[in-house]
Amino acid sequence: MKHQQVEPVPMHREPQLVEVCLRITELRKCNLDPFDIQILLLLEQLVAFTPVELKYFAQLEQYYGISDT
């Protein structure tokens, strides 16, 4: 797909995107290990998450005490 064909999606039309942005913001406030920073950078590039990616995301949140699960 060419860059000109890409259309930005407003955040209010994608509630999951808003939630992910908030979760990433909370993780950025933590004193992340360099390896975890790299994982977070990879996750930030995604628009839609696979179940495996969501699992890593949740594990980071749990490790840094952001999530209850």
All heavy atoms as TSV, in Angstrom:
chain	resi	resn	atom	element	x	y	z
A	1	MET	N	N	0.836	-1.168	0.000
A	1	MET	CA	C	0.000	0.000	0.000
A	1	MET	C	C	0.889	1.242	0.000
A	1	MET	O	O	1.855	1.332	0.743
A	1	MET	CB	C	-0.884	-0.018	1.248
A	1	MET	CG	C	-1.816	1.142	1.322
A	1	MET	SD	S	-2.960	1.046	2.727
A	1	MET	CE	C	-4.148	-0.070	2.043
A	2	LYS	N	N	0.555	2.186	-0.841
A	2	LYS	CA	C	1.314	3.420	-0.929
A	2	LYS	C	C	0.898	4.383	0.179
A	2	LYS	O	O	-0.236	4.359	0.655
A	2	LYS	CB	C	1.083	4.079	-2.279
A	2	LYS	CG	C	1.627	3.268	-3.433
A	2	LYS	CD	C	1.411	3.972	-4.741
A	2	LYS	CE	C	1.958	3.109	-5.865
A	2	LYS	NZ	N	1.763	3.722	-7.163
A	3	HIS	N	N	1.843	5.222	0.550
A	3	HIS	CA	C	1.604	6.183	1.622
A	3	HIS	C	C	0.381	7.064	1.330
A	3	HIS	O	O	-0.388	7.408	2.218
A	3	HIS	CB	C	2.857	7.017	1.835
A	3	HIS	CG	C	2.741	8.038	2.910
A	3	HIS	ND1	N	2.156	7.787	4.130
A	3	HIS	CD2	C	3.120	9.334	2.954
A	3	HIS	CE1	C	2.191	8.868	4.870
A	3	HIS	NE2	N	2.767	9.821	4.185
A	4	GLN	N	N	0.180	7.426	0.084
A	4	GLN	CA	C	-0.929	8.288	-0.299
A	4	GLN	C	C	-2.282	7.592	-0.112
A	4	GLN	O	O	-3.317	8.243	-0.032
A	4	GLN	CB	C	-0.805	8.725	-1.772
A	4	GLN	CG	C	0.392	9.574	-2.063
A	4	GLN	CD	C	1.648	8.747	-2.354
A	4	GLN	OE1	O	1.643	7.527	-2.267
A	4	GLN	NE2	N	2.732	9.426	-2.678
A	5	GLN	N	N	-2.286	6.264	-0.057
A	5	GLN	CA	C	-3.527	5.506	0.086
A	5	GLN	C	C	-3.942	5.339	1.549
A	5	GLN	O	O	-5.054	4.908	1.825
A	5	GLN	CB	C	-3.376	4.121	-0.547
A	5	GLN	CG	C	-3.163	4.159	-2.048
A	5	GLN	CD	C	-2.845	2.784	-2.598
A	5	GLN	OE1	O	-1.959	2.104	-2.106
A	5	GLN	NE2	N	-3.580	2.389	-3.620
A	6	VAL	N	N	-3.077	5.685	2.453
A	6	VAL	CA	C	-3.362	5.520	3.870
A	6	VAL	C	C	-4.185	6.701	4.368
A	6	VAL	O	O	-3.870	7.856	4.095
A	6	VAL	CB	C	-2.050	5.405	4.684
A	6	VAL	CG1	C	-2.335	5.317	6.164
A	6	VAL	CG2	C	-1.248	4.213	4.211
A	7	GLU	N	N	-5.237	6.390	5.094
A	7	GLU	CA	C	-6.094	7.430	5.650
A	7	GLU	C	C	-6.077	7.326	7.180
A	7	GLU	O	O	-6.330	6.259	7.732
A	7	GLU	CB	C	-7.523	7.243	5.151
A	7	GLU	CG	C	-8.484	8.262	5.674
A	7	GLU	CD	C	-9.899	8.002	5.170
A	7	GLU	OE1	O	-10.059	7.456	4.078
A	7	GLU	OE2	O	-10.829	8.343	5.904
A	8	PRO	N	N	-5.768	8.425	7.867
A	8	PRO	CA	C	-5.758	8.370	9.329
A	8	PRO	C	C	-7.157	8.104	9.885
A	8	PRO	O	O	-8.150	8.553	9.327
A	8	PRO	CB	C	-5.265	9.743	9.754
A	8	PRO	CG	C	-5.183	10.570	8.537
A	8	PRO	CD	C	-5.424	9.713	7.350
A	9	VAL	N	N	-7.204	7.355	10.962
A	9	VAL	CA	C	-8.469	7.041	11.613
A	9	VAL	C	C	-8.565	7.890	12.876
A	9	VAL	O	O	-7.686	7.827	13.735
A	9	VAL	CB	C	-8.532	5.536	11.986
A	9	VAL	CG1	C	-9.804	5.222	12.736
A	9	VAL	CG2	C	-8.398	4.675	10.744
A	10	PRO	N	N	-9.637	8.686	12.991
A	10	PRO	CA	C	-9.793	9.492	14.201
A	10	PRO	C	C	-9.911	8.591	15.436
A	10	PRO	O	O	-10.547	7.540	15.403
A	10	PRO	CB	C	-11.099	10.259	13.975
A	10	PRO	CG	C	-11.351	10.182	12.509
A	10	PRO	CD	C	-10.703	8.919	12.031
A	11	MET	N	N	-9.275	9.012	16.529
A	11	MET	CA	C	-9.253	8.201	17.744
A	11	MET	C	C	-10.658	7.894	18.253
A	11	MET	O	O	-10.900	6.813	18.749
A	11	MET	CB	C	-8.459	8.933	18.832
A	11	MET	CG	C	-7.010	9.127	18.508
A	11	MET	SD	S	-5.994	7.767	18.985
A	11	MET	CE	C	-5.768	8.095	20.704
A	12	HIS	N	N	-11.588	8.839	18.137
A	12	HIS	CA	C	-12.926	8.620	18.679
A	12	HIS	C	C	-13.691	7.517	17.941
A	12	HIS	O	O	-14.651	6.978	18.459
A	12	HIS	CB	C	-13.738	9.926	18.681
A	12	HIS	CG	C	-14.086	10.429	17.315
A	12	HIS	ND1	N	-13.210	11.212	16.585
A	12	HIS	CD2	C	-15.187	10.251	16.545
A	12	HIS	CE1	C	-13.775	11.508	15.428
A	12	HIS	NE2	N	-14.963	10.933	15.372
A	13	ARG	N	N	-13.244	7.167	16.750
A	13	ARG	CA	C	-13.893	6.082	15.996
A	13	ARG	C	C	-13.332	4.714	16.356
A	13	ARG	O	O	-13.888	3.695	15.957
A	13	ARG	CB	C	-13.728	6.319	14.485
A	13	ARG	CG	C	-14.617	7.417	13.991
A	13	ARG	CD	C	-14.656	7.596	12.493
A	13	ARG	NE	N	-14.258	6.488	11.662
A	13	ARG	CZ	C	-13.722	6.609	10.459
A	13	ARG	NH1	N	-13.497	7.802	9.957
A	13	ARG	NH2	N	-13.391	5.553	9.759
A	14	GLU	N	N	-12.239	4.680	17.078
A	14	GLU	CA	C	-11.601	3.424	17.463
A	14	GLU	C	C	-11.349	3.396	18.969
A	14	GLU	O	O	-10.252	3.725	19.430
A	14	GLU	CB	C	-10.287	3.240	16.706
A	14	GLU	CG	C	-10.448	3.013	15.224
A	14	GLU	CD	C	-11.168	1.709	14.899
A	14	GLU	OE1	O	-11.053	0.732	15.668
A	14	GLU	OE2	O	-11.869	1.677	13.877
A	15	PRO	N	N	-12.348	3.005	19.769
A	15	PRO	CA	C	-12.170	3.009	21.225
A	15	PRO	C	C	-10.998	2.146	21.698
A	15	PRO	O	O	-10.336	2.480	22.679
A	15	PRO	CB	C	-13.486	2.468	21.766
A	15	PRO	CG	C	-14.417	2.391	20.622
A	15	PRO	CD	C	-13.641	2.584	19.364
A	16	GLN	N	N	-10.725	1.052	21.005
A	16	GLN	CA	C	-9.607	0.192	21.408
A	16	GLN	C	C	-8.288	0.947	21.255
A	16	GLN	O	O	-7.385	0.800	22.071
A	16	GLN	CB	C	-9.573	-1.094	20.594
A	16	GLN	CG	C	-8.458	-2.024	21.032
A	16	GLN	CD	C	-8.353	-3.276	20.183
A	16	GLN	OE1	O	-8.917	-3.360	19.109
A	16	GLN	NE2	N	-7.619	-4.245	20.672
A	17	LEU	N	N	-8.184	1.784	20.249
A	17	LEU	CA	C	-6.978	2.572	20.031
A	17	LEU	C	C	-6.761	3.554	21.177
A	17	LEU	O	O	-5.638	3.741	21.651
A	17	LEU	CB	C	-7.063	3.308	18.692
A	17	LEU	CG	C	-5.838	4.031	18.205
A	17	LEU	CD1	C	-4.652	3.076	18.084
A	17	LEU	CD2	C	-6.109	4.682	16.860
A	18	VAL	N	N	-7.830	4.168	21.649
A	18	VAL	CA	C	-7.736	5.087	22.781
A	18	VAL	C	C	-7.247	4.328	24.011
A	18	VAL	O	O	-6.350	4.792	24.726
A	18	VAL	CB	C	-9.099	5.758	23.064
A	18	VAL	CG1	C	-9.043	6.582	24.343
A	18	VAL	CG2	C	-9.515	6.622	21.885
A	19	GLU	N	N	-7.818	3.150	24.260
A	19	GLU	CA	C	-7.418	2.339	25.413
A	19	GLU	C	C	-5.946	1.955	25.333
A	19	GLU	O	O	-5.209	2.063	26.317
A	19	GLU	CB	C	-8.265	1.065	25.478
A	19	GLU	CG	C	-7.874	0.149	26.608
A	19	GLU	CD	C	-8.556	-1.203	26.542
A	19	GLU	OE1	O	-9.575	-1.344	25.852
A	19	GLU	OE2	O	-8.033	-2.126	27.181
A	20	VAL	N	N	-5.495	1.546	24.163
A	20	VAL	CA	C	-4.093	1.151	23.986
A	20	VAL	C	C	-3.173	2.340	24.229
A	20	VAL	O	O	-2.142	2.212	24.894
A	20	VAL	CB	C	-3.867	0.545	22.583
A	20	VAL	CG1	C	-2.394	0.431	22.258
A	20	VAL	CG2	C	-4.549	-0.816	22.480
A	21	CYS	N	N	-3.541	3.499	23.731
A	21	CYS	CA	C	-2.712	4.698	23.944
A	21	CYS	C	C	-2.593	5.027	25.426
A	21	CYS	O	O	-1.510	5.385	25.905
A	21	CYS	CB	C	-3.296	5.881	23.180
A	21	CYS	SG	S	-3.044	5.768	21.405
A	22	LEU	N	N	-3.685	4.899	26.157
A	22	LEU	CA	C	-3.646	5.147	27.600
A	22	LEU	C	C	-2.763	4.129	28.312
A	22	LEU	O	O	-1.990	4.479	29.213
A	22	LEU	CB	C	-5.061	5.115	28.182
A	22	LEU	CG	C	-5.980	6.255	27.759
A	22	LEU	CD1	C	-7.404	6.014	28.249
A	22	LEU	CD2	C	-5.456	7.574	28.279
A	23	ARG	N	N	-2.851	2.869	27.901
A	23	ARG	CA	C	-2.033	1.816	28.511
A	23	ARG	C	C	-0.550	2.061	28.237
A	23	ARG	O	O	0.298	1.896	29.118
A	23	ARG	CB	C	-2.471	0.459	27.991
A	23	ARG	CG	C	-3.851	0.041	28.509
A	23	ARG	CD	C	-4.396	-1.161	27.794
A	23	ARG	NE	N	-3.639	-2.366	28.106
A	23	ARG	CZ	C	-3.858	-3.531	27.504
A	23	ARG	NH1	N	-4.787	-3.656	26.576
A	23	ARG	NH2	N	-3.134	-4.583	27.829
A	24	ILE	N	N	-0.223	2.450	27.016
A	24	ILE	CA	C	1.175	2.736	26.663
A	24	ILE	C	C	1.685	3.925	27.476
A	24	ILE	O	O	2.812	3.909	27.979
A	24	ILE	CB	C	1.310	2.985	25.146
A	24	ILE	CG1	C	1.155	1.661	24.391
A	24	ILE	CG2	C	2.643	3.647	24.807
A	24	ILE	CD1	C	1.095	1.787	22.884
A	25	THR	N	N	0.855	4.947	27.633
A	25	THR	CA	C	1.236	6.116	28.412
A	25	THR	C	C	1.561	5.726	29.853
A	25	THR	O	O	2.555	6.203	30.426
A	25	THR	CB	C	0.106	7.170	28.390
A	25	THR	OG1	O	-0.106	7.556	27.027
A	25	THR	CG2	C	0.459	8.390	29.218
A	26	GLU	N	N	0.758	4.852	30.441
A	26	GLU	CA	C	1.011	4.401	31.807
A	26	GLU	C	C	2.321	3.619	31.898
A	26	GLU	O	O	3.086	3.790	32.844
A	26	GLU	CB	C	-0.151	3.552	32.325
A	26	GLU	CG	C	-1.381	4.352	32.659
A	26	GLU	CD	C	-1.131	5.416	33.707
A	26	GLU	OE1	O	-0.564	5.085	34.774
A	26	GLU	OE2	O	-1.489	6.579	33.465
A	27	LEU	N	N	2.581	2.766	30.920
A	27	LEU	CA	C	3.833	2.006	30.928
A	27	LEU	C	C	5.045	2.918	30.778
A	27	LEU	O	O	6.085	2.683	31.378
A	27	LEU	CB	C	3.830	0.947	29.823
A	27	LEU	CG	C	3.134	-0.359	30.169
A	27	LEU	CD1	C	2.956	-1.221	28.929
A	27	LEU	CD2	C	3.920	-1.120	31.225
A	28	ARG	N	N	4.916	3.971	29.991
A	28	ARG	CA	C	6.034	4.899	29.783
A	28	ARG	C	C	6.425	5.629	31.071
A	28	ARG	O	O	7.537	6.109	31.206
A	28	ARG	CB	C	5.697	5.924	28.700
A	28	ARG	CG	C	5.723	5.344	27.315
A	28	ARG	CD	C	5.660	6.482	26.309
A	28	ARG	NE	N	5.939	5.991	24.985
A	28	ARG	CZ	C	7.162	5.753	24.514
A	28	ARG	NH1	N	8.204	5.932	25.265
A	28	ARG	NH2	N	7.324	5.323	23.273
A	29	LYS	N	N	5.501	5.713	32.022
A	29	LYS	CA	C	5.788	6.368	33.297
A	29	LYS	C	C	6.665	5.496	34.200
A	29	LYS	O	O	7.212	5.989	35.168
A	29	LYS	CB	C	4.487	6.695	34.024
A	29	LYS	CG	C	3.641	7.747	33.325
A	29	LYS	CD	C	2.342	7.950	34.071
A	29	LYS	CE	C	1.430	8.914	33.333
A	29	LYS	NZ	N	0.119	9.029	34.015
A	30	CYS	N	N	6.771	4.226	33.878
A	30	CYS	CA	C	7.545	3.287	34.700
A	30	CYS	C	C	9.018	3.331	34.314
A	30	CYS	O	O	9.379	3.761	33.220
A	30	CYS	CB	C	7.025	1.862	34.493
A	30	CYS	SG	S	5.329	1.629	34.989
A	31	ASN	N	N	9.841	2.871	35.206
A	31	ASN	CA	C	11.268	2.751	34.947
A	31	ASN	C	C	11.495	1.416	34.234
A	31	ASN	O	O	11.855	0.424	34.855
A	31	ASN	CB	C	12.049	2.826	36.264
A	31	ASN	CG	C	13.531	2.860	36.032
A	31	ASN	OD1	O	13.997	3.173	34.942
A	31	ASN	ND2	N	14.291	2.527	37.056
A	32	LEU	N	N	11.265	1.413	32.937
A	32	LEU	CA	C	11.294	0.168	32.158
A	32	LEU	C	C	12.716	-0.330	31.925
A	32	LEU	O	O	13.642	0.459	31.711
A	32	LEU	CB	C	10.623	0.371	30.795
A	32	LEU	CG	C	9.141	0.748	30.805
A	32	LEU	CD1	C	8.674	1.010	29.375
A	32	LEU	CD2	C	8.297	-0.336	31.439
A	33	ASP	N	N	12.848	-1.632	31.941
A	33	ASP	CA	C	14.082	-2.299	31.558
A	33	ASP	C	C	14.318	-2.028	30.062
A	33	ASP	O	O	13.345	-1.921	29.299
A	33	ASP	CB	C	13.908	-3.810	31.807
A	33	ASP	CG	C	15.119	-4.588	31.403
A	33	ASP	OD1	O	16.078	-4.628	32.190
A	33	ASP	OD2	O	15.109	-5.168	30.293
A	34	PRO	N	N	15.550	-1.894	29.607
A	34	PRO	CA	C	15.811	-1.633	28.186
A	34	PRO	C	C	15.142	-2.649	27.246
A	34	PRO	O	O	14.653	-2.282	26.173
A	34	PRO	CB	C	17.329	-1.695	28.075
A	34	PRO	CG	C	17.819	-1.303	29.426
A	34	PRO	CD	C	16.799	-1.870	30.389
A	35	PHE	N	N	15.101	-3.905	27.646
A	35	PHE	CA	C	14.451	-4.919	26.813
A	35	PHE	C	C	12.950	-4.647	26.719
A	35	PHE	O	O	12.354	-4.743	25.649
A	35	PHE	CB	C	14.707	-6.315	27.392
A	35	PHE	CG	C	14.153	-7.423	26.547
A	35	PHE	CD1	C	14.781	-7.806	25.378
A	35	PHE	CD2	C	12.993	-8.073	26.923
A	35	PHE	CE1	C	14.268	-8.824	24.592
A	35	PHE	CE2	C	12.471	-9.094	26.144
A	35	PHE	CZ	C	13.115	-9.467	24.979
A	36	ASP	N	N	12.342	-4.274	27.847
A	36	ASP	CA	C	10.911	-3.967	27.854
A	36	ASP	C	C	10.607	-2.720	27.026
A	36	ASP	O	O	9.556	-2.628	26.398
A	36	ASP	CB	C	10.418	-3.787	29.286
A	36	ASP	CG	C	10.488	-5.079	30.083
A	36	ASP	OD1	O	10.459	-6.167	29.471
A	36	ASP	OD2	O	10.576	-5.007	31.320
A	37	ILE	N	N	11.513	-1.773	27.012
A	37	ILE	CA	C	11.340	-0.580	26.174
A	37	ILE	C	C	11.255	-0.985	24.703
A	37	ILE	O	O	10.417	-0.483	23.959
A	37	ILE	CB	C	12.489	0.424	26.398
A	37	ILE	CG1	C	12.394	1.024	27.796
A	37	ILE	CG2	C	12.482	1.525	25.342
A	37	ILE	CD1	C	13.606	1.847	28.205
A	38	GLN	N	N	12.109	-1.909	24.301
A	38	GLN	CA	C	12.091	-2.366	22.910
A	38	GLN	C	C	10.784	-3.074	22.571
A	38	GLN	O	O	10.226	-2.891	21.483
A	38	GLN	CB	C	13.286	-3.279	22.634
A	38	GLN	CG	C	14.622	-2.580	22.697
A	38	GLN	CD	C	14.696	-1.383	21.763
A	38	GLN	OE1	O	14.341	-1.472	20.597
A	38	GLN	NE2	N	15.147	-0.260	22.283
A	39	ILE	N	N	10.277	-3.863	23.503
A	39	ILE	CA	C	8.984	-4.529	23.281
A	39	ILE	C	C	7.886	-3.488	23.142
A	39	ILE	O	O	7.042	-3.560	22.244
A	39	ILE	CB	C	8.669	-5.518	24.421
A	39	ILE	CG1	C	9.628	-6.708	24.371
A	39	ILE	CG2	C	7.217	-5.998	24.343
A	39	ILE	CD1	C	9.520	-7.648	25.538
A	40	LEU	N	N	7.890	-2.493	24.022
A	40	LEU	CA	C	6.881	-1.443	23.960
A	40	LEU	C	C	6.962	-0.671	22.644
A	40	LEU	O	O	5.939	-0.348	22.043
A	40	LEU	CB	C	7.040	-0.492	25.148
A	40	LEU	CG	C	5.951	0.551	25.331
A	40	LEU	CD1	C	4.582	-0.090	25.496
A	40	LEU	CD2	C	6.270	1.438	26.514
A	41	LEU	N	N	8.164	-0.401	22.176
A	41	LEU	CA	C	8.325	0.287	20.890
A	41	LEU	C	C	7.734	-0.526	19.748
A	41	LEU	O	O	7.111	0.023	18.834
A	41	LEU	CB	C	9.801	0.590	20.624
A	41	LEU	CG	C	10.414	1.682	21.496
A	41	LEU	CD1	C	11.925	1.737	21.295
A	41	LEU	CD2	C	9.770	3.021	21.214
A	42	LEU	N	N	7.909	-1.842	19.794
A	42	LEU	CA	C	7.304	-2.711	18.774
A	42	LEU	C	C	5.783	-2.675	18.867
A	42	LEU	O	O	5.088	-2.596	17.848
A	42	LEU	CB	C	7.800	-4.149	18.931
A	42	LEU	CG	C	9.229	-4.420	18.517
A	42	LEU	CD1	C	9.638	-5.838	18.914
A	42	LEU	CD2	C	9.387	-4.225	17.017
A	43	LEU	N	N	5.256	-2.719	20.079
A	43	LEU	CA	C	3.805	-2.699	20.253
A	43	LEU	C	C	3.194	-1.377	19.821
A	43	LEU	O	O	2.068	-1.330	19.334
A	43	LEU	CB	C	3.452	-2.988	21.715
A	43	LEU	CG	C	3.724	-4.412	22.195
A	43	LEU	CD1	C	3.537	-4.509	23.702
A	43	LEU	CD2	C	2.838	-5.416	21.475
A	44	GLU	N	N	3.934	-0.284	19.969
A	44	GLU	CA	C	3.424	1.030	19.575
A	44	GLU	C	C	3.218	1.148	18.069
A	44	GLU	O	O	2.438	1.968	17.617
A	44	GLU	CB	C	4.386	2.127	20.010
A	44	GLU	CG	C	4.335	2.443	21.463
A	44	GLU	CD	C	5.282	3.567	21.826
A	44	GLU	OE1	O	6.458	3.514	21.427
A	44	GLU	OE2	O	4.839	4.484	22.506
A	45	GLN	N	N	3.906	0.341	17.292
A	45	GLN	CA	C	3.824	0.424	15.840
A	45	GLN	C	C	2.555	-0.225	15.291
A	45	GLN	O	O	2.194	0.013	14.154
A	45	GLN	CB	C	5.033	-0.261	15.204
A	45	GLN	CG	C	6.335	0.403	15.551
A	45	GLN	CD	C	7.515	-0.373	15.026
A	45	GLN	OE1	O	7.377	-1.279	14.217
A	45	GLN	NE2	N	8.703	-0.044	15.500
A	46	LEU	N	N	1.889	-1.005	16.094
A	46	LEU	CA	C	0.759	-1.788	15.620
A	46	LEU	C	C	-0.546	-1.012	15.653
A	46	LEU	O	O	-0.725	-0.123	16.471
A	46	LEU	CB	C	0.623	-3.057	16.458
A	46	LEU	CG	C	1.880	-3.942	16.493
A	46	LEU	CD1	C	1.681	-5.071	17.477
A	46	LEU	CD2	C	2.166	-4.480	15.118
A	47	VAL	N	N	-1.446	-1.402	14.776
A	47	VAL	CA	C	-2.789	-0.836	14.744
A	47	VAL	C	C	-3.773	-1.840	15.328
A	47	VAL	O	O	-4.662	-1.496	16.085
A	47	VAL	CB	C	-3.196	-0.447	13.306
A	47	VAL	CG1	C	-4.632	0.013	13.266
A	47	VAL	CG2	C	-2.275	0.627	12.772
A	48	ALA	N	N	-3.579	-3.091	14.992
A	48	ALA	CA	C	-4.409	-4.175	15.518
A	48	ALA	C	C	-3.473	-5.203	16.136
A	48	ALA	O	O	-2.416	-5.510	15.586
A	48	ALA	CB	C	-5.224	-4.803	14.400
A	49	PHE	N	N	-3.860	-5.726	17.281
A	49	PHE	CA	C	-3.012	-6.655	18.010
A	49	PHE	C	C	-3.470	-8.097	17.833
A	49	PHE	O	O	-4.662	-8.369	17.848
A	49	PHE	CB	C	-3.012	-6.325	19.504
A	49	PHE	CG	C	-2.353	-5.032	19.837
A	49	PHE	CD1	C	-3.100	-3.873	19.976
A	49	PHE	CD2	C	-0.987	-4.960	20.008
A	49	PHE	CE1	C	-2.490	-2.676	20.282
A	49	PHE	CE2	C	-0.366	-3.770	20.314
A	49	PHE	CZ	C	-1.120	-2.621	20.447
A	50	THR	N	N	-2.509	-8.993	17.726
A	50	THR	CA	C	-2.806	-10.418	17.740
A	50	THR	C	C	-2.951	-10.840	19.203
A	50	THR	O	O	-2.515	-10.119	20.100
A	50	THR	CB	C	-1.674	-11.234	17.090
A	50	THR	OG1	O	-0.511	-11.137	17.931
A	50	THR	CG2	C	-1.350	-10.750	15.680
A	51	PRO	N	N	-3.523	-12.012	19.457
A	51	PRO	CA	C	-3.618	-12.485	20.844
A	51	PRO	C	C	-2.260	-12.591	21.531
A	51	PRO	O	O	-2.138	-12.269	22.721
A	51	PRO	CB	C	-4.271	-13.861	20.699
A	51	PRO	CG	C	-5.093	-13.753	19.452
A	51	PRO	CD	C	-4.270	-12.872	18.542
A	52	VAL	N	N	-1.224	-12.968	20.823
A	52	VAL	CA	C	0.118	-13.075	21.408
A	52	VAL	C	C	0.635	-11.693	21.790
A	52	VAL	O	O	1.200	-11.497	22.874
A	52	VAL	CB	C	1.090	-13.775	20.431
A	52	VAL	CG1	C	2.523	-13.713	20.932
A	52	VAL	CG2	C	0.666	-15.215	20.203
A	53	GLU	N	N	0.432	-10.706	20.938
A	53	GLU	CA	C	0.891	-9.347	21.235
A	53	GLU	C	C	0.149	-8.779	22.441
A	53	GLU	O	O	0.749	-8.122	23.290
A	53	GLU	CB	C	0.699	-8.461	20.006
A	53	GLU	CG	C	1.634	-8.832	18.879
A	53	GLU	CD	C	1.194	-8.338	17.520
A	53	GLU	OE1	O	0.021	-7.959	17.348
A	53	GLU	OE2	O	2.041	-8.331	16.612
A	54	LEU	N	N	-1.159	-9.040	22.526
A	54	LEU	CA	C	-1.923	-8.590	23.683
A	54	LEU	C	C	-1.427	-9.247	24.965
A	54	LEU	O	O	-1.407	-8.631	26.029
A	54	LEU	CB	C	-3.410	-8.883	23.482
A	54	LEU	CG	C	-4.138	-7.968	22.500
A	54	LEU	CD1	C	-5.546	-8.471	22.254
A	54	LEU	CD2	C	-4.155	-6.541	23.011
A	55	LYS	N	N	-0.988	-10.502	24.858
A	55	LYS	CA	C	-0.462	-11.220	26.015
A	55	LYS	C	C	0.818	-10.543	26.515
A	55	LYS	O	O	0.983	-10.322	27.714
A	55	LYS	CB	C	-0.184	-12.674	25.634
A	55	LYS	CG	C	0.362	-13.510	26.761
A	55	LYS	CD	C	0.596	-14.935	26.288
A	55	LYS	CE	C	1.317	-15.735	27.340
A	55	LYS	NZ	N	1.643	-17.081	26.885
A	56	TYR	N	N	1.738	-10.197	25.596
A	56	TYR	CA	C	2.968	-9.508	25.990
A	56	TYR	C	C	2.657	-8.140	26.612
A	56	TYR	O	O	3.268	-7.741	27.590
A	56	TYR	CB	C	3.910	-9.328	24.802
A	56	TYR	CG	C	4.733	-10.552	24.515
A	56	TYR	CD1	C	4.437	-11.378	23.447
A	56	TYR	CD2	C	5.815	-10.892	25.321
A	56	TYR	CE1	C	5.188	-12.513	23.193
A	56	TYR	CE2	C	6.572	-12.016	25.083
A	56	TYR	CZ	C	6.253	-12.821	24.012
A	56	TYR	OH	O	6.990	-13.939	23.764
A	57	PHE	N	N	1.711	-7.445	26.027
A	57	PHE	CA	C	1.303	-6.148	26.532
A	57	PHE	C	C	0.801	-6.283	27.973
A	57	PHE	O	O	1.226	-5.553	28.880
A	57	PHE	CB	C	0.207	-5.588	25.633
A	57	PHE	CG	C	0.008	-4.109	25.698
A	57	PHE	CD1	C	0.786	-3.294	26.485
A	57	PHE	CD2	C	-0.986	-3.522	24.946
A	57	PHE	CE1	C	0.589	-1.926	26.532
A	57	PHE	CE2	C	-1.198	-2.163	24.987
A	57	PHE	CZ	C	-0.413	-1.359	25.782
A	58	ALA	N	N	-0.074	-7.247	28.209
A	58	ALA	CA	C	-0.624	-7.484	29.545
A	58	ALA	C	C	0.469	-7.918	30.528
A	58	ALA	O	O	0.453	-7.519	31.703
A	58	ALA	CB	C	-1.728	-8.535	29.474
A	59	GLN	N	N	1.424	-8.706	30.061
A	59	GLN	CA	C	2.509	-9.145	30.936
A	59	GLN	C	C	3.381	-7.965	31.368
A	59	GLN	O	O	3.818	-7.898	32.522
A	59	GLN	CB	C	3.357	-10.213	30.248
A	59	GLN	CG	C	2.670	-11.549	30.171
A	59	GLN	CD	C	3.471	-12.577	29.396
A	59	GLN	OE1	O	4.378	-12.241	28.629
A	59	GLN	NE2	N	3.128	-13.846	29.573
A	60	LEU	N	N	3.644	-7.032	30.464
A	60	LEU	CA	C	4.405	-5.833	30.820
A	60	LEU	C	C	3.652	-5.025	31.878
A	60	LEU	O	O	4.236	-4.576	32.869
A	60	LEU	CB	C	4.651	-4.954	29.593
A	60	LEU	CG	C	5.803	-5.334	28.684
A	60	LEU	CD1	C	5.810	-4.451	27.443
A	60	LEU	CD2	C	7.120	-5.230	29.403
A	61	GLU	N	N	2.353	-4.852	31.671
A	61	GLU	CA	C	1.550	-4.100	32.627
A	61	GLU	C	C	1.542	-4.786	33.997
A	61	GLU	O	O	1.667	-4.134	35.027
A	61	GLU	CB	C	0.116	-3.955	32.127
A	61	GLU	CG	C	-0.006	-3.030	30.939
A	61	GLU	CD	C	-1.397	-2.996	30.376
A	61	GLU	OE1	O	-2.017	-4.065	30.214
A	61	GLU	OE2	O	-1.883	-1.886	30.101
A	62	GLN	N	N	1.411	-6.089	33.987
A	62	GLN	CA	C	1.382	-6.839	35.238
A	62	GLN	C	C	2.736	-6.743	35.945
A	62	GLN	O	O	2.808	-6.506	37.147
A	62	GLN	CB	C	1.020	-8.298	34.973
A	62	GLN	CG	C	0.838	-9.112	36.235
A	62	GLN	CD	C	0.396	-10.526	35.936
A	62	GLN	OE1	O	0.438	-10.987	34.805
A	62	GLN	NE2	N	-0.014	-11.236	36.955
A	63	TYR	N	N	3.812	-6.911	35.209
A	63	TYR	CA	C	5.162	-6.866	35.780
A	63	TYR	C	C	5.430	-5.508	36.454
A	63	TYR	O	O	6.056	-5.442	37.508
A	63	TYR	CB	C	6.191	-7.147	34.697
A	63	TYR	CG	C	7.609	-7.173	35.223
A	63	TYR	CD1	C	8.105	-8.284	35.878
A	63	TYR	CD2	C	8.443	-6.077	35.076
A	63	TYR	CE1	C	9.405	-8.309	36.370
A	63	TYR	CE2	C	9.748	-6.079	35.565
A	63	TYR	CZ	C	10.210	-7.205	36.217
A	63	TYR	OH	O	11.498	-7.209	36.701
A	64	TYR	N	N	4.979	-4.431	35.816
A	64	TYR	CA	C	5.232	-3.104	36.346
A	64	TYR	C	C	4.096	-2.590	37.242
A	64	TYR	O	O	4.051	-1.418	37.622
A	64	TYR	CB	C	5.511	-2.107	35.208
A	64	TYR	CG	C	6.882	-2.376	34.599
A	64	TYR	CD1	C	7.010	-3.102	33.430
A	64	TYR	CD2	C	8.029	-1.938	35.237
A	64	TYR	CE1	C	8.258	-3.373	32.891
A	64	TYR	CE2	C	9.283	-2.210	34.713
A	64	TYR	CZ	C	9.385	-2.923	33.533
A	64	TYR	OH	O	10.626	-3.187	33.016
A	65	GLY	N	N	3.167	-3.474	37.602
A	65	GLY	CA	C	2.128	-3.146	38.567
A	65	GLY	C	C	1.059	-2.211	38.071
A	65	GLY	O	O	0.411	-1.524	38.849
A	66	ILE	N	N	0.840	-2.190	36.780
A	66	ILE	CA	C	-0.180	-1.295	36.215
A	66	ILE	C	C	-1.523	-2.010	36.092
A	66	ILE	O	O	-2.564	-1.410	36.147
A	66	ILE	CB	C	0.278	-0.779	34.825
A	66	ILE	CG1	C	1.487	0.120	35.034
A	66	ILE	CG2	C	-0.825	-0.040	34.111
A	66	ILE	CD1	C	2.127	0.566	33.766
A	67	SER	N	N	-1.494	-3.325	35.955
A	67	SER	CA	C	-2.710	-4.101	35.728
A	67	SER	C	C	-3.018	-4.964	36.951
A	67	SER	O	O	-2.126	-5.416	37.657
A	67	SER	CB	C	-2.520	-4.995	34.499
A	67	SER	OG	O	-3.627	-5.838	34.320
A	68	ASP	N	N	-4.306	-5.209	37.182
A	68	ASP	CA	C	-4.743	-6.068	38.286
A	68	ASP	C	C	-4.647	-7.548	37.964
A	68	ASP	O	O	-4.593	-8.379	38.858
A	68	ASP	CB	C	-6.197	-5.758	38.648
A	68	ASP	CG	C	-6.385	-4.313	39.056
A	68	ASP	OD1	O	-5.395	-3.663	39.397
A	68	ASP	OD2	O	-7.522	-3.854	39.016
A	69	THR	N	N	-4.622	-7.885	36.675
A	69	THR	CA	C	-4.675	-9.293	36.272
A	69	THR	C	C	-3.351	-9.968	36.407
A	69	THR	O	O	-2.321	-9.410	36.513
A	69	THR	CB	C	-5.145	-9.422	34.814
A	69	THR	OG1	O	-4.273	-8.680	33.966
A	69	THR	CG2	C	-6.577	-8.931	34.694
